[in-house]
Structure formats: structure tokens, C-alpha cells
Amino acid sequence: MKTRLAGVSFGLTLAAAVFLLVWPIYAGFNASQPTRATLLQVNGPFVLIPVMFPVVTTLTALLLRKQWVRIAATILISGFAVIGGFTIGLFYLPAAIPMLLASCVADSAKLRDVF
């Protein structure tokens, strides 16, 4: 169950990264002509680092399958979503929720097995 939740979180971060890199999110006017540009076009290749950070974090948690890695990934993604909330951070907030659940499943599963 927790591997599935980590996989869902990875899928959501990957979808958010692809969306941010492909979809034109900047709009403006150039000589009274409306123009649109992607994040990559406006900021250059440097933007790949912050966009791919949550993807690498969730992929690490998915591949290593350790509880402490999932907890660290939850803290990193949630912190990234809060700190970068005014820019790209909120796109990664839906991925933080399944990762939070994945980091909590092991404890609840042990408690359920006791009863």
C-alpha cells in the first residue's frame, strides 16, 4: 500500500513537472500582440533544477522503500510546496499528500495487526 502511495506521489510530481515545462504559463503583450511563453522559455535551462527537485525526491522514496526516506521526502516536498507557494510550489502540493500518507501507513498497519 505504501509503495502504491509513493508511486502516486511520483506520478503527480512528474505530471506537475511536465505541465510546468510544457504549458505556457506566462502571458504578456509585445507591441500590442499577445504572447505566451513556457517556464523553460522564460527562465532557461536553470529552471530544470527546481522543477525536477520534487520528482527526484519522490523517485528516491519510491526506489529505496525505507520509512525514514519517505518521511524525509514528505518533509522536503511539503517544505518546497510551502516555500515556493507563490511560484511553482503549489503545483506539487497534491503530491505531498500521498507521500504523507505513505510515510504514515507503516505505523497504522502495525497497529492494525495488533488487533
BELQUISUL-V362411 format. One record per backbone hydrogen bond with DSSP energy under -0.5 kcal/mol. NH is the residue of the N-H (numbers start at 0). CO is the residue of the C=O. E is the energy in kcal/mol with one decimal. If there is no record, write none. Layout:
# BELQUISUL-V362411
NH_CO_E + NH_CO_E
This chain:
# BELQUISUL-V362411
4_0_-2.1 + 5_1_-2.0 + 6_2_-2.1 + 7_3_-2.4 + 8_4_-2.2 + 9_5_-2.3 + 10_6_-2.4 + 11_7_-2.3 + 12_8_-2.2 + 13_9_-2.5 + 14_10_-2.3 + 15_11_-2.2 + 16_12_-2.4 + 17_13_-2.5 + 18_14_-2.5 + 19_15_-2.6 + 20_16_-1.9 + 21_17_-2.0 + 22_18_-2.3 + 24_22_-0.9 + 24_36_-0.6 + 25_36_-2.5 + 27_34_-2.3 + 29_32_-2.8 + 32_29_-0.7 + 34_27_-3.1 + 36_25_-2.0 + 38_19_-1.0 + 41_37_-1.9 + 42_38_-2.4 + 43_39_-1.7 + 46_43_-1.5 + 47_44_-1.6 + 48_45_-1.4 + 49_45_-0.5 + 50_46_-1.7 + 51_47_-2.2 + 52_48_-1.0 + 53_49_-0.6 + 55_51_-2.6 + 56_52_-2.1 + 57_53_-2.5 + 58_54_-2.2 + 59_55_-2.2 + 60_56_-1.9 + 61_57_-2.0 + 62_58_-2.4 + 63_59_-2.5 + 64_60_-1.2 + 69_65_-1.8 + 70_66_-2.1 + 71_67_-2.2 + 72_68_-2.5 + 73_69_-2.2 + 74_70_-2.2 + 75_71_-2.5 + 76_72_-2.7 + 77_73_-2.3 + 78_74_-2.4 + 79_75_-2.4 + 80_76_-2.5 + 81_77_-2.2 + 82_78_-3.0 + 83_79_-2.4 + 84_81_-1.2 + 86_83_-1.5 + 88_83_-3.6 + 89_83_-0.5 + 90_87_-1.1 + 91_88_-1.5 + 92_89_-0.7 + 94_91_-0.6 + 95_91_-1.0 + 95_92_-0.7 + 96_92_-1.0 + 97_93_-0.8 + 98_94_-1.3 + 99_95_-2.1 + 100_96_-2.2 + 101_97_-2.4 + 102_98_-1.8 + 103_99_-0.9 + 103_100_-0.5 + 104_100_-1.3 + 105_101_-0.5 + 107_103_-1.6 + 108_104_-2.6 + 109_105_-1.9 + 110_106_-1.9 + 111_107_-2.1 + 112_108_-1.8 + 113_109_-1.0 + 114_110_-1.0
